[in-house]
């Protein structure tokens, strides 16, 4: 029991409880008598037992049972009509009454032998306002006991303090052998703003201990939640995250203990992470509106809840882009390697195309990153191709073949087997309008480790490649994005690569039919008994060849080679601020002359 009201009466809303035991005593014989009567009172702490005319002990106690005692000695109750109990020792049947600011509160206490109990009316010791003094009195003589009481009948009130988070789309990123250095320079977004603020965060930084990155200053996705509560102990906080209007992503997680922010206000730091045990992995790959619900629990077990939302835009780990290969030229002289000098320009969507440029890319993190590039159809001012037509000798036969014989069993073969005149030289042709653009092609290759995959992102002309992250402990992974071009012929089959007698050429082996012809290279003649015989003893076979000799694609084959990055197919890709645009104006392709070794 505390028998005095301390400084807490000025600092906290509460009741200074003064218990006064009043007794009807006519008096005692002296200031400190052993015997007393109605003439004089007994000394302090004693009462006169009129039946025996002796001074006996008188006492009054308060019982803290049912109240919560804080470290400053204050007694707290969460009940709307709390009950205070105690004991007394008085021979004269006292009554006990409570007073607030000198005014009686409620009914007198119930006295049962040496025990008493007093129930306060609702609001008699409310939170807030000046201290409340409560007296317990008895008839005549008084014995006082005092205690500061505090009523707490409400759960904590929750509010969101200003909670700035930098927009990370404008991050400055530097790449070193040790990883990425992040400098968050974007404008702050206040999570306490109205509506659902847009938040752009690099997902790989949303972990308890971000790897492969050094931040100049952390930029957590952090809510600052204030819980206002006049209570003997600070409340605790739990948090739940869910898609807006959807189900919880997992069970409620505890929030670290808060710290004082003002009188009776506790501020909690609520960090939203993607770690499996202390966060929600979906925040690392899912975009959209999310809700944060916080649940405050006070010392009496009462709960209060508040919900806020934000529009989540997870960003992928930064990729280090190297310089574009083949040099920054306005045009290219593309020379494909033998034996495919020209055919690399032609083919279906599943082939890579003739190389135009190569862009090295490095992934420093364990996070897979998706790279997307728009590959619209090339715009060409001029496009032409030259097809050379010729006959190429492909086989020799020394089997005799009778072309002419006179007499009764005469033979007169005038077919090509018996001709020695040269095969007519077919006219070459130049095609212009028939040469049309098909599409740019994108391939991704890995220096080592898992091979990246690329696919068209319908219905657009964008191609999206997944670049896997490195395994823990291994070096950063290097990739190359290869840009190529494919062309198509209107009304014609794609020219293919062919080999005849060691000769490689791009074109067609059959056009028109027949594609094979023969000639006689050597005749022999003899006359036996007047019968003349002319025989071909050296037959040559020729293959008709239409060879694509030259393709020129010039002026304004335009493409802005500007990679965008994203973290998943469901998240809109963005151009990172740290990446410059790679733009190419056009190029010219000339495969060179195919010097066909035909008879012409």
Secondary structure, 3 states (H helix, E strand, C coil): CCCCCCCHHHHCCCEEEEEECCECCCCCCCCCCCECCCCCCCCCCEEEECCCCEEEECEEEEECCCCEECCCCCEEECCCCCEEEEEEECCCCCCCCEEECCEEECCCCEEECCEEEEECCCCCCCCCCCCEEEECCCCCECCEEEEEEEECCCCCEEEEECCEEECHHHCEEEEECCEEEEECCCCEEECCCCCCEEEEEEHHHCCCCCCCEEECCCCCCEEEEEEECCCCCCCEEEEEEEECCCCECCCCEECCCCEEEECCEEEEEEECCCCCCCCCHHHHCCCEEEEEEEEEECCCCCEEEEEEEEEEEEECCCEEEEEECCCCCCCCECCCCCCCCCHHHECCCCCCCEEEEEEEEEECCCCCEEEEEECCCCCCCEEEEEEEEEEEEEEEECCCEEEEECCCCCEECCCHHHCCCCCCCCCCEEECCCEEEEEEEEEEEECCCCCCEEEECCCCCEEEEEECCCCCCCCCEEEEEEEEEEEEECCCCCCEEEEECCEEEEEECCCCCCCEEEEEEEEEEEEECCEEEEEEEEEEEEEEEEEEEEEEEECCCCEEECCEEECCCCCCCECCCCCCCEEECCCECCCCCCCCCCCC
